[in-house]
Amino acid sequence: MPLDVLLGLQWGDEGKGKVVDVFSPHYDIVARFQGGPNAGHTIIFDNQKFVLHLIPSGIFHPGVDCVIGNGVVIDPVTLRREIEQLEAVGKSVKDHLLISKRAHLILPTHKLLDAASEQAKGDQKIGSTLRGIGPTYMDKTGRNGLRVGDLLEPDFAERYAFLVNKHKQLLENNYEFEYDLSEVEPAFLEAVEYLRGLKLINSEYFLNQALKEGKKVLAEGAQGTLLDIDFGSYPFVTSSSTTAAGACIGLGVSPRQIDRVYGIFKAYCTRVGSGPFPTELHDEVGEKIRQAGGEFGATTGRPRRTGWIDLPLLRYAIQLNGVTDLIMTKADVLSIMPEIQACDRYKIGDTETNEVPYDLSSAFQPLHTSLPGWQEDVTAIDNPEELPQNLKDYISYLEKELEVPMTYLSVGPGRKQFLKMGK
């Protein structure tokens, strides 16, 4: 049975958690393939709001195994807290959560290095969530990192001490940064002991065997394509590969296994933190969208920057991922707008182009097409045929421009506010 991939096509926060939660009953396994606790997948379940940072969004379905893949970086403190919070409200977690032994560990000193590096950048901050993600991936590629499987080795304490001492030297020699490791290290060491008691597996074997047995697997991405380390708005990106190719690397599966690639995007654009944003709105329209959409980071709480949809960037993301199905979220938010703008091309000097510039920070002008808004409450609609005509026209316009069918549409935060478009 092939593997399906579900990922974001913008700068993250597209609504992946809700969609994975809705899709999960149709899969045997949901596997997270990259990122770390900088992700924040918001899910409304039994009228309760949950924000998952490390645990795959299929965890609310007892019959679904949830795998944290080798491409993820894990903060044991965050993972323990997340499990205990779910168990406190009666959700079963440990029996169907499996963790790759090849996933790397975020140490307290990784977080200190993250904070010190961001502080040293001054006005050039990249908007790090300060959760140690970047330094952990740096140790991974630098062949210095600690992995989950190392927890089972008799010399783990020595390996840990060696890396911590290296981090201390980096802090002392490169940064003017005050810290007290003794304040955070005990919680980490307790969480490490807790992590040893969970199901730690060779996930690449587990997943490939499951596919061989005909089980259905959904690969869940974090962040979004435009934050990809190679193809995102560098250097304002995350430290991992957020594309469909990253699913293969982050889970240990062959590209031949991939079937459907579901690309999620908002009916408009948002971004958290620093970095270029061609269609950003700095006026009352942008604030109106922010308030109507509740655009505040699930992980950081920071207000998200808002702007009109950017079709050149979406085409770029679709191309990179080989998207087969589009899923648009937050269609209900644009119900407040009498008119909608869609950036369909850029102007660089005297030339118009559909291509995304190498440097998104360079000087170019987004050019827009105006479309009429629908100005109707769509949150209670459960039949696509009942959608306002102007919303149908907006969807048709996007399908024509993007050359990929719109398979699903979200019209509200609830799991039932999700329409299959019949294509």
HUVEN-V5689 format. One line per field, one symbol per residue. ss: DSSP state (A for helix, B for strand, O for the rest). phi: phi as a letter, one per 40 degrees, with the letter a starting at -180 (. if undefined). burial: b if it has 24 or more other C-alpha atoms within 12 Angstrom, else e. A space follows every 50 residues. Layout:
ss: ???
phi: ???
burial: ???
This chain:
ss: OOBBBBBBOOOOOOOAAAAAAAAAAAOOBBBBOOBOOOOOBBBBBOOBBB BBOOOOOOOOOOOOBBBBOOOBBBOAAAAAAAAAAAAAOOOOOAAABBBB OOOBBOOAAAAAAAAAAAAAAAAAOOOOOOOOAAAAAAAAAOOOOOBAAA AAOOOAAAAAAAAAAAAAAAAAAAOOOOOOAAAOAAAAAAAAAAAAOOBB BOAAAAAAAAAAOOOOBBBBOOOOAAAOOOOOOOOOOOOOOOOAAAAAAA AOOOAAABBBBBBBBBOOBBBOOOOOOOOBOOOAAAAAAAAAAOOBOOOO OOBOBBBOBBAAAAAAAAAAAOOOBBBBBOOOAAAAOOBBBBBBBBBBOO BBBOOOOOOOOOOOBBBBBBBBOOOOOOOOOOOAAAOOAAAAAAAAAAAA AAOOOBBBBBOOOOOOOBBBOOO
phi: .cbbbbacbbcggchcdccccccdccbcbbbcbagacccaccbcbfgbcb bcbbcdccccbdcbcbbcccccbbcdccccccccccccbgccbccbbbbc cccccccdcccccccccccccfccdcgdcgbgcddcccccccgbcbbdcc ccccbddccccccccccccccccbbcacabcccbcdcccccccccccccb bccccdcccccccgccbbcbcbfadcbcccbccdccbcbbcccccccccc bgbcdcccbcbcbbaccabbabgchcadbdbbbccccccdcccfcbdccb gccccbaccbcdccdccccccgcbbcbbbgccccccccabbbcbabbbgb bcaccccdbccccabcbbbcbccbfbcbcccbbdcccddccdcccccccc ccgbcccbbcbicccccabccgb
burial: ebbbbbbbbbbbbbbbbbbbbbbbeebbbbbbbbbbbbbbbbbbbeeeeb bbbbbbbbbbbbebbbbbbbbbbbbbbbbbbbbeebeeeebbbbebbbbb bbbbbbbbbbbbbbbbbbeeeeeeebbbbbbbbbbbbbbbeeeebbbbbb beeeeeeeebeebbeebbeebeeeeeeeeeeeeebeebbebbebbbebbb bbbbebbbebbeeebbbbbbbbbbbbbbbebbbbbbbbbbbbbbbbbbbb bbbebebbbbbbbbbbbbbbbbbbbbbbbbbeeebbeebbeebbbbbbbe eebbbbbbbbbbbbbbbbbbbbbbbbbbbbbbbbbbbeebbbbbbbeeee eeebbbbeebeeebbbbbeebebbeeebbeeeebeebbebbbebbebbbe bbebbbbbbbbbbbbbbbbbbee
